[in-house]
Amino acid sequence: MAGQPMRKVIPVVPVAGSVAVETPLYEAHQKVYPRSVKGRFASLRWACVWLTQIVFYGLPWMSWNERQAVVFDLAARKFYIFGLVLWPQDFIYLTGLLVICALSLFLFTAVAGRVWCGYACPQTVYTEIFLWIERHTEGDRAARIKLDAAPWSADKFARKFAKQMAWIGVALWTGFTFVGYFTPIRVLSGEILAMSLGGWEIFWVLFYGFATYGNAGFMREQVCKHMCPYARFQGAMFDKDTLIITYDTERGEPRGSRIRKELAGKAAGDCVDCTLCVQVCPTGIDIREGLQVGCIGCAACIDVCDTVMDKVGSPRGLIRYSTERALAEHSNARQMLARMLRPRVLLYTLVLVMLSSALLLSLLWLRKPFRVDVIRDRGALARVVERGYVENTYRLQIMNASEHVQKFSIEVSGVPGLRVASDEVIEVPAADSRSVAVRLQSPPDRGRPGSNPIRFHVTAGMVNDGDAATLSERSVFLVP
């Protein structure tokens, strides 16, 4: 039936005199109603929400050199990132950036578990935004549970409608901003106002908006527990010295009301079994059952447990960031942090620093402000022209990777007396490319018959400040 979760049913063959039963293999999904929480980690999480969204929503509106500061122009095959202009030939930098991101994830996970998931993952960030909207339209946890269980009424319809409209508004604005990184956002805004938006732009605005709406509004913890691959391989990166959210079983058990435990003559653990740590969890797990794949490290349970400990007069830290080894050996904070600086963490850090430095060095200092490709014109064979000179024709593709007009001078070497018989100076507009035909001529009897290796030396000097850079490309000069 529509709307009900799918179950896989295992048929049981009835035995004589017994009643046949069907046992569901998969438990039906239970909707999670996270309770609001306040505390230092909740404030840190909201600081990350504000920081990431200011960057995401604000970056497309920034200007740089009379253009959008960050735009990925797929049609022109050029990426503008502030003062950098990247071409398809610069794909190696994207590869290096992805490798650095992967190593950073490994490092952060080895040190502090799923800290990325709890504070900066887009799924977590947008879930927090959508939950904030939900709480302001339908109320906190108890009010939402009561509202969902109540029959439909004008008040319920108004609250649900307001929530859905706010969700759709945020989702569409997110999709619009996402497309604004590929189509200049001011141009995109004008196309929307003029009702002239292209088909692909409409598709991606709706697609990304729908993904945001579905993931943050409805799927939520299911994405973290069942769809995200990171939750599956994180266990391979954890060890006994990884900082994770832990429940101090030795201190908290036996759990339950202190009055009841005193009446029963039992030793009183600090956990009063209020279940607030379960109610605030965005994935609906019970942290008291140990580390689980559903824990995203958001620390909401730490904030609410500390509040309860303050009320009952017990020290904070029943649920806290710690390591398995620290809990087992009762280590203090200094000992725990010292063990966290273990060989794998130091190795990750060293490799990360080396790769980041190499990428930054090659991108800012070793990268030339232009590129040159030389292709010999195969449609025109070597020929003898006036005064017996031998002439070859080439095609030069010059890409100006800077945002300044540049003039390029062409020189050649490799054959005695070889000279450029066409224009020796070529001007290329900013962030543009130009293909030109270049004719080379050699005096008679200077090169040996057949193929002679030569080099093109292309020197760029910016019109504005006169800075120069030179690139050399190999080719061959044919002599009949």
The 8 nearest C-alpha neighbors of each residue, nearest first, counted from 0:
[[1, 3, 2, 4, 5, 6, 27, 7],
 [2, 0, 3, 4, 5, 6, 27, 28],
 [1, 3, 0, 4, 5, 28, 27, 6],
 [2, 4, 1, 0, 5, 27, 28, 6],
 [5, 3, 27, 6, 2, 28, 1, 0],
 [6, 4, 3, 7, 27, 25, 0, 2],
 [7, 5, 25, 8, 23, 4, 24, 27],
 [6, 8, 24, 23, 25, 9, 5, 22],
 [7, 9, 23, 24, 22, 6, 10, 21],
 [8, 10, 22, 21, 11, 23, 7, 24],
 [11, 9, 21, 8, 12, 22, 20, 19],
 [10, 12, 20, 21, 13, 19, 9, 22],
 [11, 13, 10, 14, 19, 20, 18, 21],
 [14, 12, 19, 17, 11, 18, 15, 20],
 [13, 15, 17, 16, 12, 18, 19, 11],
 [14, 16, 17, 13, 18, 12, 19, 11],
 [15, 17, 14, 18, 13, 19, 12, 20],
 [18, 16, 14, 15, 13, 19, 20, 12],
 [17, 19, 13, 20, 16, 14, 15, 12],
 [20, 18, 13, 11, 17, 12, 21, 14],
 [21, 19, 11, 18, 22, 10, 13, 12],
 [22, 20, 10, 9, 11, 8, 23, 19],
 [21, 23, 9, 8, 24, 20, 10, 11],
 [24, 22, 8, 25, 7, 6, 21, 9],
 [23, 25, 7, 8, 22, 26, 6, 9],
 [26, 24, 23, 6, 7, 27, 8, 5],
 [25, 27, 28, 24, 23, 6, 29, 4],
 [28, 26, 4, 29, 25, 6, 5, 3],
 [29, 27, 26, 30, 4, 25, 3, 31],
 [28, 30, 31, 27, 26, 283, 32, 4],
 [29, 31, 28, 32, 283, 217, 220, 144],
 [30, 32, 283, 33, 29, 282, 281, 220],
 [31, 33, 140, 34, 30, 278, 144, 143],
 [34, 32, 279, 281, 278, 280, 31, 140],
 [33, 35, 279, 140, 278, 139, 32, 36],
 [36, 34, 279, 33, 139, 37, 140, 134],
 [35, 37, 303, 34, 279, 299, 38, 41],
 [38, 36, 41, 302, 35, 39, 42, 303],
 [37, 39, 302, 41, 40, 42, 36, 303],
 [38, 40, 42, 41, 43, 302, 37, 44],
 [39, 41, 43, 42, 38, 44, 298, 302],
 [42, 40, 44, 38, 43, 39, 37, 45],
 [41, 43, 39, 45, 40, 44, 46, 38],
 [44, 42, 40, 46, 41, 45, 39, 47],
 [45, 43, 41, 47, 118, 46, 42, 40],
 [44, 46, 48, 42, 47, 43, 49, 41],
 [45, 47, 43, 49, 44, 48, 50, 42],
 [48, 46, 50, 44, 45, 49, 51, 118],
 [49, 47, 45, 46, 51, 50, 124, 52],
 [48, 50, 46, 52, 47, 51, 53, 45],
 [49, 51, 47, 53, 48, 52, 46, 54],
 [52, 50, 54, 48, 53, 49, 47, 55],
 [51, 53, 55, 54, 49, 50, 56, 48],
 [54, 52, 50, 57, 56, 51, 55, 49],
 [53, 55, 51, 52, 57, 58, 56, 50],
 [56, 54, 52, 53, 57, 58, 51, 59],
 [57, 55, 53, 52, 54, 58, 176, 59],
 [56, 58, 54, 53, 60, 55, 59, 61],
 [57, 59, 60, 54, 61, 55, 56, 69],
 [60, 58, 61, 57, 180, 69, 184, 179],
 [59, 61, 58, 57, 62, 67, 184, 185],
 [62, 60, 68, 58, 59, 67, 63, 57],
 [63, 61, 67, 68, 66, 65, 60, 64],
 [62, 64, 68, 66, 65, 67, 81, 61],
 [63, 65, 66, 62, 68, 402, 67, 82],
 [66, 64, 63, 62, 67, 68, 61, 402],
 [67, 65, 63, 62, 64, 68, 61, 183],
 [66, 68, 62, 69, 63, 61, 70, 59],
 [67, 69, 63, 81, 62, 61, 80, 66],
 [70, 68, 80, 79, 67, 81, 59, 180],
 [69, 71, 180, 79, 181, 72, 78, 67],
 [70, 72, 78, 181, 73, 180, 79, 77],
 [71, 73, 77, 74, 181, 75, 78, 76],
 [72, 74, 76, 75, 71, 77, 181, 78],
 [73, 75, 76, 72, 77, 71, 181, 182],
 [74, 76, 73, 77, 72, 78, 71, 86],
 [77, 75, 73, 74, 72, 86, 87, 78],
 [76, 78, 86, 72, 75, 85, 71, 73],
 [79, 77, 71, 85, 84, 72, 70, 80],
 [78, 80, 84, 70, 69, 83, 81, 71],
 [81, 79, 69, 83, 82, 68, 78, 84],
 [80, 82, 68, 83, 69, 79, 63, 84],
 [83, 81, 80, 84, 79, 63, 402, 68],
 [84, 82, 80, 81, 79, 85, 401, 400],
 [83, 85, 79, 400, 78, 401, 80, 77],
 [86, 84, 78, 77, 89, 83, 79, 400],
 [85, 87, 77, 88, 89, 76, 78, 84],
 [88, 86, 89, 90, 76, 85, 77, 78],
 [87, 89, 86, 90, 91, 85, 370, 92],
 [90, 88, 87, 91, 86, 92, 85, 93],
 [91, 89, 93, 92, 88, 87, 94, 86],
 [90, 92, 94, 89, 93, 95, 88, 96],
 [93, 91, 95, 90, 94, 89, 96, 358],
 [94, 92, 96, 90, 95, 91, 97, 89],
 [95, 93, 91, 97, 92, 96, 98, 90],
 [94, 96, 92, 98, 93, 97, 99, 91],
 [95, 97, 93, 99, 94, 98, 92, 100],
 [98, 96, 100, 94, 99, 95, 101, 93],
 [97, 99, 95, 101, 96, 100, 102, 94],
 [98, 100, 96, 102, 97, 101, 103, 95],
 [101, 99, 103, 97, 98, 102, 96, 104],
 [102, 100, 104, 98, 103, 99, 97, 105],
 [103, 101, 105, 99, 104, 100, 106, 98],
 [104, 102, 100, 106, 105, 101, 99, 107],
 [103, 105, 101, 107, 102, 106, 108, 100],
 [106, 104, 102, 108, 103, 107, 109, 101],
 [107, 105, 103, 109, 104, 108, 347, 102],
 [108, 106, 110, 104, 109, 105, 111, 103],
 [107, 109, 112, 105, 111, 110, 106, 113],
 [108, 110, 106, 107, 236, 241, 237, 111],
 [109, 111, 107, 241, 108, 242, 112, 106],
 [112, 110, 242, 108, 107, 241, 114, 109],
 [113, 111, 108, 243, 114, 242, 109, 110],
 [112, 114, 116, 115, 296, 295, 108, 117],
 [113, 115, 117, 116, 112, 296, 111, 118],
 [116, 114, 119, 113, 117, 118, 120, 107],
 [117, 115, 120, 113, 295, 114, 118, 119],
 [116, 118, 297, 296, 114, 295, 115, 113],
 [117, 119, 44, 115, 116, 47, 120, 114],
 [118, 120, 115, 116, 47, 121, 124, 117],
 [119, 121, 116, 123, 122, 115, 124, 118],
 [122, 120, 124, 123, 125, 119, 126, 116],
 [121, 123, 120, 125, 124, 126, 215, 214],
 [124, 122, 126, 120, 121, 125, 127, 117],
 [123, 125, 121, 127, 126, 122, 48, 120],
 [126, 124, 128, 127, 122, 215, 123, 121],
 [125, 127, 215, 123, 129, 128, 124, 130],
 [128, 126, 130, 124, 125, 129, 131, 123],
 [129, 127, 125, 131, 126, 130, 132, 124],
 [128, 130, 126, 132, 131, 127, 125, 216],
 [131, 129, 133, 127, 132, 128, 126, 134],
 [132, 130, 128, 134, 129, 133, 127, 135],
 [133, 131, 129, 135, 130, 134, 136, 128],
 [134, 132, 130, 136, 131, 135, 137, 162],
 [133, 135, 138, 139, 131, 137, 132, 136],
 [136, 134, 132, 133, 138, 137, 131, 139],
 [135, 137, 133, 134, 158, 162, 138, 132],
 [138, 136, 134, 133, 143, 158, 135, 142],
 [139, 137, 134, 142, 135, 143, 136, 140],
 [138, 140, 134, 142, 141, 143, 34, 35],
 [139, 141, 34, 143, 142, 32, 33, 144],
 [142, 140, 144, 143, 139, 145, 138, 34],
 [143, 141, 145, 138, 139, 140, 144, 146],
 [144, 142, 146, 140, 145, 141, 137, 138],
 [143, 145, 141, 147, 146, 142, 140, 148],
 [144, 146, 142, 148, 143, 147, 149, 141],
 [145, 147, 143, 149, 148, 144, 142, 155],
 [148, 146, 144, 145, 149, 143, 150, 155],
 [147, 149, 145, 146, 144, 150, 143, 151],
 [148, 150, 146, 147, 145, 151, 155, 152],
 [151, 149, 152, 148, 147, 146, 155, 145],
 [150, 152, 155, 149, 156, 153, 154, 147],
 [153, 151, 155, 154, 156, 150, 149, 157],
 [152, 154, 156, 155, 157, 151, 158, 159],
 [153, 155, 157, 152, 156, 158, 151, 159],
 [156, 154, 152, 158, 157, 153, 151, 159],
 [155, 157, 153, 159, 154, 158, 160, 152],
 [158, 156, 160, 154, 155, 159, 161, 153],
 [159, 157, 161, 155, 160, 156, 136, 137],
 [158, 160, 162, 156, 161, 157, 155, 163],
 [159, 161, 157, 163, 162, 158, 156, 164],
 [162, 160, 158, 164, 159, 163, 157, 165],
 [163, 161, 159, 165, 160, 164, 136, 133],
 [162, 164, 166, 160, 165, 161, 167, 159],
 [165, 163, 167, 161, 166, 162, 168, 160],
 [164, 166, 168, 162, 163, 167, 161, 169],
 [167, 165, 163, 169, 164, 168, 170, 162],
 [166, 168, 170, 164, 165, 169, 171, 163],
 [167, 169, 165, 171, 166, 170, 164, 172],
 [168, 170, 172, 166, 167, 171, 173, 165],
 [169, 171, 208, 167, 173, 212, 168, 172],
 [172, 170, 208, 174, 168, 173, 169, 167],
 [173, 171, 175, 169, 174, 170, 176, 168],
 [172, 174, 170, 176, 171, 175, 169, 208],
 [175, 173, 204, 208, 207, 171, 177, 172],
 [174, 176, 172, 204, 178, 173, 177, 171],
 [177, 175, 179, 173, 174, 178, 172, 56],
 [176, 178, 174, 179, 175, 180, 173, 204],
 [177, 179, 180, 175, 181, 176, 182, 204],
 [180, 178, 184, 176, 182, 177, 181, 183],
 [179, 181, 70, 178, 177, 182, 71, 59],
 [182, 180, 71, 179, 178, 72, 70, 183],
 [181, 183, 179, 180, 184, 178, 187, 72],
 [184, 182, 186, 179, 185, 187, 181, 180],
 [183, 185, 179, 187, 186, 182, 188, 59],
 [186, 184, 188, 187, 183, 189, 60, 179],
 [185, 187, 189, 183, 184, 188, 190, 182],
 [186, 188, 184, 190, 185, 189, 183, 191],
 [189, 187, 185, 191, 186, 190, 184, 192],
 [190, 188, 186, 192, 191, 187, 193, 185],
 [191, 189, 195, 193, 196, 187, 188, 192],
 [190, 192, 194, 188, 193, 189, 196, 187],
 [193, 191, 189, 194, 190, 188, 195, 187],
 [192, 194, 190, 195, 191, 189, 196, 188],
 [195, 193, 191, 192, 196, 190, 189, 197],
 [196, 194, 190, 193, 191, 197, 192, 189],
 [195, 197, 190, 191, 194, 201, 200, 198],
 [198, 196, 200, 199, 201, 195, 190, 202],
 [199, 197, 201, 200, 202, 196, 203, 195],
 [198, 200, 202, 201, 197, 203, 196, 204],
 [199, 201, 197, 203, 202, 198, 204, 196],
 [202, 200, 198, 204, 199, 203, 205, 197],
 [203, 201, 199, 205, 200, 204, 206, 198],
 [204, 202, 206, 200, 205, 201, 207, 199],
 [203, 205, 174, 175, 201, 207, 206, 202],
 [204, 206, 208, 202, 203, 207, 209, 201],
 [207, 205, 203, 209, 208, 204, 202, 210],
 [208, 206, 174, 210, 209, 204, 205, 203],
 [207, 209, 170, 174, 171, 205, 211, 206],
 [208, 210, 212, 206, 211, 207, 205, 213],
 [211, 209, 207, 213, 208, 212, 214, 206],
 [212, 210, 208, 214, 209, 213, 170, 215],
 [211, 213, 209, 216, 170, 210, 215, 214],
 [212, 214, 210, 216, 217, 211, 215, 209],
 [213, 215, 218, 211, 219, 216, 212, 210],
 [216, 214, 126, 219, 125, 212, 213, 211],
 [215, 217, 213, 212, 214, 129, 218, 219],
 [216, 218, 213, 219, 214, 215, 212, 220],
 [219, 217, 214, 221, 222, 220, 213, 215],
 [218, 220, 215, 221, 214, 217, 222, 126],
 [221, 219, 282, 223, 222, 224, 218, 281],
 [222, 220, 224, 218, 223, 219, 225, 226],
 [221, 223, 226, 220, 225, 224, 219, 227],
 [224, 222, 220, 227, 221, 225, 226, 293],
 [225, 223, 221, 293, 222, 220, 226, 292],
 [224, 226, 221, 222, 223, 227, 228, 230],
 [227, 225, 222, 223, 228, 224, 221, 230],
 [226, 228, 223, 229, 222, 230, 225, 224],
 [229, 227, 231, 230, 226, 232, 225, 223],
 [228, 230, 231, 227, 232, 233, 223, 226],
 [229, 231, 228, 233, 232, 227, 292, 224],
 [232, 230, 228, 229, 233, 234, 292, 227],
 [231, 233, 234, 229, 235, 230, 228, 236],
 [234, 232, 236, 235, 230, 231, 229, 237],
 [235, 233, 237, 232, 236, 231, 230, 238],
 [234, 236, 233, 232, 237, 238, 231, 109],
 [237, 235, 233, 234, 109, 108, 238, 105],
 [238, 236, 234, 235, 241, 109, 233, 112],
 [237, 239, 240, 241, 236, 109, 235, 234],
 [238, 240, 323, 324, 241, 322, 237, 325],
 [239, 241, 322, 238, 339, 324, 242, 323],
 [242, 240, 110, 238, 322, 109, 239, 237],
 [241, 243, 111, 322, 321, 110, 112, 320],
 [244, 242, 320, 112, 321, 322, 245, 111],
 [245, 243, 320, 319, 321, 296, 318, 298],
 [244, 246, 318, 319, 243, 320, 321, 247],
 [245, 247, 318, 287, 248, 317, 286, 319],
 [246, 248, 317, 250, 249, 251, 318, 245],
 [247, 249, 251, 250, 252, 246, 287, 317],
 [250, 248, 247, 251, 252, 268, 253, 246],
 [249, 251, 248, 247, 252, 268, 269, 317],
 [250, 252, 268, 269, 270, 248, 249, 247],
 [253, 251, 268, 254, 248, 250, 249, 270],
 [252, 254, 268, 251, 267, 255, 266, 270],
 [253, 255, 252, 270, 268, 271, 272, 251],
 [256, 254, 271, 272, 257, 270, 253, 260],
 [257, 255, 271, 259, 258, 260, 272, 254],
 [256, 258, 260, 259, 267, 261, 255, 271],
 [257, 259, 261, 260, 256, 262, 263, 255],
 [260, 258, 262, 256, 261, 257, 263, 255],
 [259, 261, 263, 257, 265, 262, 258, 267],
 [262, 260, 264, 258, 263, 259, 265, 257],
 [263, 261, 259, 264, 260, 258, 265, 257],
 [264, 262, 260, 261, 265, 259, 258, 266],
 [263, 265, 261, 262, 260, 266, 259, 267],
 [266, 264, 260, 263, 261, 267, 262, 253],
 [267, 265, 268, 260, 264, 253, 261, 252],
 [266, 268, 260, 257, 265, 253, 269, 261],
 [269, 267, 251, 252, 253, 254, 270, 250],
 [268, 270, 251, 271, 250, 267, 254, 313],
 [271, 269, 251, 254, 272, 268, 255, 252],
 [270, 272, 255, 256, 273, 254, 269, 257],
 [273, 271, 255, 274, 270, 254, 256, 275],
 [272, 274, 275, 271, 270, 255, 276, 256],
 [275, 273, 277, 276, 272, 278, 285, 271],
 [274, 276, 278, 277, 273, 279, 303, 304],
 [277, 275, 300, 274, 278, 279, 303, 280],
 [278, 276, 285, 275, 274, 280, 279, 284],
 [277, 279, 275, 276, 34, 280, 33, 274],
 [278, 280, 34, 33, 277, 276, 275, 299],
 [279, 281, 283, 277, 282, 278, 33, 276],
 [282, 280, 33, 283, 279, 220, 31, 32],
 [281, 283, 220, 280, 284, 293, 31, 294],
 [284, 282, 280, 281, 31, 277, 285, 278],
 [285, 283, 282, 277, 286, 280, 293, 294],
 [286, 284, 277, 287, 288, 283, 276, 289],
 [285, 287, 288, 289, 284, 246, 290, 245],
 [288, 286, 285, 289, 246, 248, 245, 247],
 [287, 289, 286, 285, 290, 291, 246, 284],
 [290, 288, 287, 286, 291, 245, 246, 285],
 [289, 291, 286, 288, 294, 292, 245, 244],
 [292, 290, 293, 294, 289, 286, 284, 288],
 [291, 293, 294, 230, 224, 290, 231, 295],
 [294, 292, 224, 291, 295, 282, 284, 223],
 [295, 293, 291, 296, 292, 290, 284, 282],
 [294, 296, 117, 116, 297, 113, 293, 114],
 [295, 297, 117, 113, 298, 294, 114, 244],
 [296, 298, 117, 299, 295, 118, 114, 116],
 [299, 297, 301, 300, 296, 40, 302, 244],
 [300, 298, 302, 301, 297, 279, 280, 303],
 [299, 301, 276, 298, 303, 302, 304, 279],
 [302, 300, 298, 304, 318, 299, 303, 319],
 [301, 303, 38, 299, 305, 300, 304, 306],
 [302, 304, 306, 300, 305, 301, 36, 276],
 [305, 303, 307, 301, 306, 302, 300, 308],
 [304, 306, 308, 315, 302, 307, 303, 301],
 [305, 307, 303, 309, 304, 308, 302, 310],
 [306, 308, 304, 310, 309, 305, 311, 303],
 [307, 309, 313, 305, 311, 310, 306, 315],
 [310, 308, 306, 312, 307, 311, 305, 313],
 [309, 311, 307, 308, 312, 306, 313, 305],
 [312, 310, 308, 309, 313, 307, 271, 269],
 [311, 313, 309, 310, 308, 314, 307, 315],
 [314, 312, 308, 311, 309, 315, 269, 310],
 [315, 313, 308, 316, 312, 309, 317, 305],
 [316, 314, 305, 308, 317, 313, 309, 304],
 [315, 317, 319, 318, 305, 314, 301, 304],
 [316, 318, 247, 315, 246, 319, 251, 250],
 [319, 317, 246, 316, 301, 245, 247, 304],
 [320, 318, 316, 244, 245, 301, 321, 317],
 [319, 321, 244, 243, 242, 245, 322, 318],
 [320, 322, 242, 243, 319, 245, 244, 325],
 [323, 321, 242, 325, 240, 324, 241, 243],
 [322, 324, 239, 326, 325, 327, 240, 321],
 [323, 325, 327, 239, 322, 326, 328, 240],
 [326, 324, 330, 322, 328, 329, 327, 323],
 [325, 327, 329, 323, 324, 328, 322, 330],
 [326, 328, 324, 325, 329, 323, 330, 322],
 [327, 329, 325, 330, 326, 324, 323, 331],
 [330, 328, 326, 325, 327, 331, 324, 335],
 [331, 329, 325, 328, 334, 335, 332, 326],
 [330, 332, 334, 333, 335, 329, 325, 336],
 [331, 333, 335, 334, 336, 330, 325, 337],
 [334, 332, 336, 335, 331, 337, 330, 338],
 [335, 333, 337, 331, 336, 332, 330, 338],
 [334, 336, 332, 338, 333, 337, 325, 330],
 [335, 337, 339, 333, 338, 334, 332, 340],
 [338, 336, 334, 339, 335, 340, 333, 341],
 [339, 337, 340, 335, 336, 341, 334, 240],
 [338, 340, 336, 341, 337, 240, 335, 110],
 [341, 339, 338, 337, 344, 345, 342, 336],
 [340, 342, 339, 344, 343, 338, 345, 337],
 [343, 341, 345, 344, 346, 340, 347, 339],
 [342, 344, 346, 345, 341, 347, 109, 340],
 [345, 343, 347, 346, 342, 341, 340, 348],
 [344, 346, 348, 342, 343, 347, 349, 341],
 [345, 347, 343, 349, 348, 344, 342, 350],
 [348, 346, 344, 350, 345, 349, 106, 351],
 [349, 347, 345, 351, 346, 350, 352, 344],
 [348, 350, 346, 352, 351, 347, 345, 353],
 [351, 349, 353, 347, 352, 348, 354, 346],
 [352, 350, 348, 354, 349, 353, 347, 355],
 [351, 353, 355, 349, 350, 354, 356, 348],
 [352, 354, 350, 356, 351, 355, 357, 349],
 [355, 353, 357, 351, 356, 352, 358, 350],
 [356, 354, 358, 352, 357, 353, 351, 359],
 [355, 357, 359, 353, 354, 358, 360, 352],
 [358, 356, 354, 360, 355, 359, 361, 353],
 [359, 357, 355, 361, 360, 356, 362, 354],
 [358, 360, 362, 356, 357, 361, 363, 355],
 [359, 361, 357, 364, 358, 362, 363, 356],
 [362, 360, 365, 358, 359, 366, 364, 363],
 [363, 361, 359, 366, 360, 358, 364, 365],
 [362, 364, 360, 361, 359, 366, 365, 358],
 [363, 365, 360, 361, 366, 362, 359, 367],
 [366, 364, 361, 363, 367, 362, 360, 359],
 [365, 367, 362, 361, 364, 363, 368, 360],
 [366, 368, 369, 365, 468, 370, 364, 400],
 [369, 367, 400, 401, 399, 366, 370, 468],
 [370, 368, 399, 400, 398, 367, 371, 401],
 [371, 369, 398, 397, 399, 372, 367, 368],
 [370, 372, 397, 396, 398, 373, 395, 369],
 [371, 373, 396, 395, 374, 397, 370, 472],
 [374, 372, 395, 394, 396, 371, 375, 472],
 [375, 373, 394, 393, 376, 395, 372, 474],
 [374, 376, 393, 377, 394, 392, 373, 474],
 [377, 375, 393, 378, 392, 379, 394, 374],
 [378, 376, 379, 375, 380, 392, 393, 374],
 [377, 379, 376, 380, 375, 392, 381, 393],
 [378, 380, 377, 376, 381, 392, 391, 382],
 [381, 379, 382, 378, 377, 391, 376, 392],
 [380, 382, 391, 390, 477, 478, 379, 479],
 [381, 383, 390, 389, 380, 384, 391, 479],
 [382, 384, 389, 388, 387, 390, 385, 381],
 [383, 385, 388, 387, 389, 382, 386, 390],
 [384, 386, 387, 388, 383, 389, 390, 382],
 [387, 385, 388, 384, 443, 442, 383, 389],
 [388, 386, 385, 443, 384, 383, 389, 442],
 [387, 389, 442, 443, 384, 441, 383, 386],
 [390, 388, 383, 441, 440, 382, 384, 387],
 [389, 391, 440, 382, 439, 381, 383, 388],
 [392, 390, 381, 439, 438, 440, 476, 393],
 [393, 391, 438, 376, 437, 375, 439, 379],
 [394, 392, 375, 376, 437, 374, 436, 438],
 [393, 395, 436, 374, 435, 373, 375, 437],
 [396, 394, 373, 435, 434, 372, 397, 436],
 [397, 395, 434, 372, 371, 433, 373, 398],
 [398, 396, 371, 433, 432, 370, 395, 434],
 [399, 397, 432, 370, 369, 400, 431, 371],
 [398, 400, 369, 430, 431, 401, 432, 429],
 [401, 399, 369, 368, 430, 84, 398, 402],
 [402, 400, 368, 403, 430, 399, 429, 84],
 [403, 401, 429, 430, 400, 404, 84, 82],
 [404, 402, 429, 401, 405, 461, 428, 430],
 [403, 405, 429, 428, 427, 462, 461, 402],
 [406, 404, 461, 427, 462, 426, 460, 403],
 [405, 407, 426, 425, 459, 460, 427, 461],
 [408, 406, 459, 425, 424, 458, 426, 457],
 [407, 409, 424, 458, 423, 457, 425, 459],
 [410, 408, 457, 423, 456, 424, 407, 458],
 [409, 411, 456, 455, 457, 408, 419, 412],
 [412, 410, 455, 454, 456, 418, 417, 409],
 [411, 413, 454, 453, 414, 417, 455, 410],
 [412, 414, 453, 452, 454, 415, 411, 451],
 [415, 413, 417, 412, 446, 416, 453, 445],
 [416, 414, 417, 445, 413, 446, 412, 441],
 [415, 417, 441, 442, 418, 414, 445, 440],
 [418, 416, 441, 414, 415, 440, 412, 439],
 [419, 417, 440, 439, 420, 416, 441, 411],
 [418, 420, 439, 421, 438, 440, 423, 410],
 [419, 421, 438, 439, 418, 440, 422, 437],
 [422, 420, 438, 419, 437, 423, 439, 436],
 [423, 421, 424, 420, 425, 419, 437, 409],
 [422, 424, 409, 408, 421, 419, 425, 410],
 [423, 425, 408, 407, 422, 409, 406, 426],
 [426, 424, 407, 406, 408, 427, 423, 422],
 [425, 427, 406, 405, 407, 428, 424, 404],
 [428, 426, 405, 404, 433, 406, 399, 432],
 [429, 427, 404, 431, 430, 405, 426, 403],
 [428, 430, 402, 403, 404, 431, 401, 399],
 [431, 429, 400, 399, 402, 401, 428, 84],
 [430, 432, 429, 399, 428, 398, 427, 433],
 [433, 431, 398, 397, 399, 427, 434, 396],
 [432, 434, 397, 396, 427, 435, 398, 431],
 [433, 435, 396, 395, 397, 394, 432, 436],
 [436, 434, 395, 394, 437, 433, 396, 397],
 [435, 437, 394, 393, 395, 438, 392, 434],
 [438, 436, 393, 421, 392, 394, 435, 439],
 [439, 437, 392, 420, 421, 391, 419, 393],
 [438, 440, 419, 391, 420, 390, 418, 392],
 [441, 439, 390, 389, 418, 417, 388, 420],
 [440, 442, 417, 389, 388, 416, 443, 418],
 [441, 443, 388, 445, 416, 444, 389, 440],
 [444, 442, 388, 445, 387, 441, 389, 446],
 [443, 445, 446, 442, 447, 441, 448, 388],
 [446, 444, 443, 442, 415, 447, 441, 414],
 [447, 445, 444, 414, 448, 478, 451, 415],
 [446, 448, 449, 478, 445, 451, 444, 450],
 [449, 447, 478, 479, 446, 450, 477, 451],
 [448, 450, 478, 477, 479, 447, 451, 476],
 [451, 449, 477, 476, 475, 452, 478, 448],
 [450, 452, 476, 475, 477, 453, 449, 446],
 [453, 451, 475, 474, 413, 476, 450, 454],
 [454, 452, 413, 475, 474, 412, 473, 451],
 [455, 453, 473, 412, 472, 411, 474, 413],
 [454, 456, 411, 472, 471, 410, 457, 473],
 [455, 457, 471, 410, 411, 470, 409, 454],
 [458, 456, 409, 470, 469, 408, 455, 407],
 [457, 459, 469, 408, 407, 468, 456, 470],
 [458, 460, 407, 467, 468, 406, 469, 405],
 [461, 459, 467, 466, 465, 406, 405, 462],
 [460, 462, 405, 465, 463, 466, 464, 406],
 [461, 463, 405, 465, 464, 404, 460, 406],
 [462, 464, 461, 465, 403, 404, 466, 405],
 [463, 465, 466, 461, 462, 460, 467, 403],
 [464, 466, 461, 460, 462, 463, 467, 459],
 [467, 465, 460, 461, 464, 468, 459, 462],
 [466, 468, 460, 459, 465, 458, 469, 461],
 [469, 467, 459, 458, 460, 470, 466, 367],
 [470, 468, 458, 457, 459, 456, 471, 467],
 [469, 471, 457, 456, 458, 472, 468, 371],
 [470, 472, 456, 455, 454, 457, 469, 473],
 [473, 471, 455, 454, 474, 470, 456, 373],
 [474, 472, 454, 453, 455, 471, 475, 452],
 [473, 475, 453, 454, 452, 472, 476, 373],
 [476, 474, 452, 451, 453, 450, 477, 473],
 [475, 477, 451, 450, 452, 453, 391, 478],
 [476, 478, 450, 449, 381, 451, 475, 479],
 [477, 479, 448, 449, 381, 450, 476, 446],
 [478, 448, 449, 477, 381, 382, 389, 383]]
